[in-house]
Amino acid sequence: MVEERLSESRPIKTSTLLMQIMEDVKALNSAVSLISQKMRHIARNEKILGRNIIVLNKKIKEIAESGANQAIPESLIKRIEDIEKNLDDTNKKIEEINVVVAHLRKEFVSHGEFNELKQIVDAINPLELVTIDQVKEIVGQSQKKSQSVGF
């Protein structure tokens, strides 16, 4: 900044130059002050985190030691075994159901195949078709009509 001011074409008073330098120094001083304040905060936070880690490590050691000394009650062990047995039975049943579902998928038509068959049936429209008995009846009626008319 000072160099830019010096490179201008008209001469600058020394007092003006000193004032500008003083303003620049104040701005730098403020920036340095902020940086040092942030560094103090970082150092304080680092100490706090260090203490917290020490406390947590002690708690973890206490839990690990107390867990090693305590035995699991026999009733809880039996309950866990029962749950494991039930889980195994349930897994077997699920596997059987999967086999049945796979078999049913092979045996029955899929939704897409059903829609295709439905379209074919709709195109044929079996309600408009006649049975053999109906054809015989219609032929018999037309023969009677033709005989009564005199053909």
GIJONOR-V688967 format. One line per field, one symbol per residue. ss: DSSP state (A for helix, B for strand, O for the rest). phi: phi as a letter, one per 30 degrees, with the letter a starting at -180 (. if undefined). A space follows every 50 residues. Layout:
# GIJONOR-V688967
ss: ???
phi: ???
This chain:
# GIJONOR-V688967
ss: OAAAAAOOOOOOOAAAAAAAAAAAAAAAAAAAAAAAAAAAAAAAAAAAAA AAAAAAAAAAAAAAAAAAAOOOOAAAAAAAAAAAAAAAAAAAAAAAAAAA AAAAAAAOOOAAAAAAAAAAAAAAOAAAOOOAAAAAAAAAAAAAAAAAAO O
phi: .ddddddddcdcdddddddddddddddddddddddddddddddddddddd ddddddddddddddddddddcdeddddddddddddddddddddddddddd dddddddcddddddddddddddddhddddcdddddddddddddddddddj d
